[in-house]
Amino acid sequence: MKYIATVRDQEFTIEIDPEAGILVDGKPVEIDFRRLPSGGVTSLLMNHRSVSGVVEERSDHWEVLIEGELYPVKVQDERAYRLDRMRTGGLTVDGEAMVASPMPGIIIAVPVAVGDEVKFGQKVIILESMKMENELRAPCDGVVTHVFVTPGASVEKDQALVGISQEHHDGG
C-alpha cells in the first residue's frame, strides 16, 4: 500500500510492503511507534533515533508537534492523491489543459462535448475504477477542444481524456 504524506509543501511517498518493510521515497526505514498512555504523546523510533511528539487529527490533516515545532501533515492513499491532483491541477499541453485519467478504469459518462464552455470544477468525465465512480473535473474555465474517449472505453493511468482551451471564444 502506498501513501503520500505532504508536509509543508514537501511530498514523501510511504510504501508499506510485507516483504521490504516500510519504504520512504523508495528507501527502507526502520520504524516503531507507540502511543503513550498520558497526554497524547507518541514515541517514535526511526532508524534507531528516538523522537517524541504530539499527534492530533484535524478534519483534513494531522498536526504533529515535535521539539516545539508544529507540522501540518496531509496523508492520502495513492488513489485519493491522484484524484486530488486531477481536481486541483491538471496537465497543460500547448496551452491546453488536459484532464488525464488518474488511474486505470472504464469511462462511465462524458457529460461534455467539443465546443462546450466549461467552468473550473465542472464535471467532465465519470470514471469507474476499483468499483467506485470518480468524477473528474475541469482544471480551469475554458472551451472543450478535444474529447478523446467515449462511454465504455477502457483507459490507462495518465491517458488524456479531455482537452480544454483556456482562451475564451465568444460567438461572432
TATAUR-V451217 format. One record per residue. RES is the residue in one small letter. SS is DSSP state (alpha for helix, beta for strand, coil for the rest). PHI is phi in whole degrees, -180 to 180 (999 if undefined). Layout:
res=RES ss=SS phi=PHI
res=RES ss=SS phi=PHI
//
This chain:
res=m ss=coil phi=999
res=k ss=beta phi=-110
res=y ss=beta phi=-130
res=i ss=beta phi=-117
res=a ss=beta phi=-106
res=t ss=beta phi=-109
res=v ss=beta phi=-124
res=r ss=coil phi=49
res=d ss=coil phi=67
res=q ss=beta phi=-106
res=e ss=beta phi=-104
res=f ss=beta phi=-128
res=t ss=beta phi=-95
res=i ss=beta phi=-114
res=e ss=beta phi=-119
res=i ss=beta phi=-106
res=d ss=beta phi=-116
res=p ss=coil phi=-58
res=e ss=coil phi=-95
res=a ss=coil phi=-89
res=g ss=beta phi=87
res=i ss=beta phi=-100
res=l ss=beta phi=-116
res=v ss=beta phi=-115
res=d ss=coil phi=51
res=g ss=coil phi=84
res=k ss=beta phi=-105
res=p ss=beta phi=-66
res=v ss=beta phi=-134
res=e ss=coil phi=-89
res=i ss=beta phi=-132
res=d ss=beta phi=-142
res=f ss=beta phi=-139
res=r ss=beta phi=-143
res=r ss=beta phi=-85
res=l ss=coil phi=-81
res=p ss=coil phi=-66
res=s ss=coil phi=-115
res=g ss=coil phi=71
res=g ss=coil phi=69
res=v ss=beta phi=-80
res=t ss=beta phi=-113
res=s ss=beta phi=-102
res=l ss=beta phi=-122
res=l ss=beta phi=-114
res=m ss=beta phi=-125
res=n ss=coil phi=50
res=h ss=coil phi=67
res=r ss=beta phi=-114
res=s ss=beta phi=-93
res=v ss=beta phi=-136
res=s ss=beta phi=-115
res=g ss=beta phi=-156
res=v ss=beta phi=-108
res=v ss=beta phi=-119
res=e ss=beta phi=-129
res=e ss=beta phi=-86
res=r ss=coil phi=-111
res=s ss=coil phi=-64
res=d ss=coil phi=-127
res=h ss=coil phi=-161
res=w ss=beta phi=-112
res=e ss=beta phi=-113
res=v ss=beta phi=-121
res=l ss=beta phi=-107
res=i ss=beta phi=-130
res=e ss=coil phi=48
res=g ss=coil phi=79
res=e ss=beta phi=-112
res=l ss=beta phi=-97
res=y ss=beta phi=-118
res=p ss=beta phi=-80
res=v ss=beta phi=-128
res=k ss=beta phi=-106
res=v ss=beta phi=-120
res=q ss=beta phi=-134
res=d ss=beta phi=-74
res=e ss=alpha phi=-58
res=r ss=alpha phi=-65
res=a ss=alpha phi=-63
res=y ss=alpha phi=-61
res=r ss=alpha phi=-65
res=l ss=alpha phi=-63
res=d ss=alpha phi=-60
res=r ss=alpha phi=-63
res=m ss=alpha phi=-68
res=r ss=alpha phi=-75
res=t ss=alpha phi=-109
res=g ss=coil phi=-121
res=g ss=coil phi=93
res=l ss=beta phi=-119
res=t ss=beta phi=-116
res=v ss=beta phi=-128
res=d ss=coil phi=50
res=g ss=coil phi=76
res=e ss=beta phi=-111
res=a ss=beta phi=-80
res=m ss=beta phi=-108
res=v ss=beta phi=-96
res=a ss=beta phi=-114
res=s ss=coil phi=-73
res=p ss=coil phi=-76
res=m ss=coil phi=-164
res=p ss=coil phi=-64
res=g ss=beta phi=178
res=i ss=beta phi=-125
res=i ss=beta phi=-73
res=i ss=beta phi=-90
res=a ss=beta phi=-155
res=v ss=coil phi=-128
res=p ss=coil phi=-79
res=v ss=coil phi=-129
res=a ss=coil phi=-136
res=v ss=coil phi=-56
res=g ss=coil phi=98
res=d ss=coil phi=-69
res=e ss=beta phi=-84
res=v ss=beta phi=-126
res=k ss=coil phi=-109
res=f ss=coil phi=-51
res=g ss=coil phi=86
res=q ss=coil phi=-73
res=k ss=beta phi=-66
res=v ss=beta phi=-121
res=i ss=beta phi=-148
res=i ss=beta phi=-117
res=l ss=beta phi=-116
res=e ss=beta phi=-98
res=s ss=beta phi=-147
res=m ss=coil phi=53
res=k ss=coil phi=63
res=m ss=beta phi=-128
res=e ss=beta phi=-88
res=n ss=beta phi=-121
res=e ss=beta phi=-93
res=l ss=beta phi=-98
res=r ss=beta phi=-119
res=a ss=coil phi=-65
res=p ss=coil phi=-81
res=c ss=coil phi=-162
res=d ss=coil phi=-76
res=g ss=beta phi=167
res=v ss=beta phi=-121
res=v ss=beta phi=-68
res=t ss=beta phi=-106
res=h ss=beta phi=-143
res=v ss=beta phi=-127
res=f ss=coil phi=-91
res=v ss=coil phi=-135
res=t ss=coil phi=-129
res=p ss=coil phi=-55
res=g ss=coil phi=95
res=a ss=coil phi=-72
res=s ss=beta phi=-87
res=v ss=beta phi=-128
res=e ss=coil phi=-101
res=k ss=coil phi=-58
res=d ss=coil phi=71
res=q ss=coil phi=-74
res=a ss=beta phi=-68
res=l ss=beta phi=-114
res=v ss=beta phi=-142
res=g ss=beta phi=-110
res=i ss=beta phi=-131
res=s ss=beta phi=-76
res=q ss=coil phi=-89
res=e ss=coil phi=-90
res=h ss=coil phi=-88
res=h ss=coil phi=-111
res=d ss=coil phi=-93
res=g ss=coil phi=-64
res=g ss=coil phi=-167
//
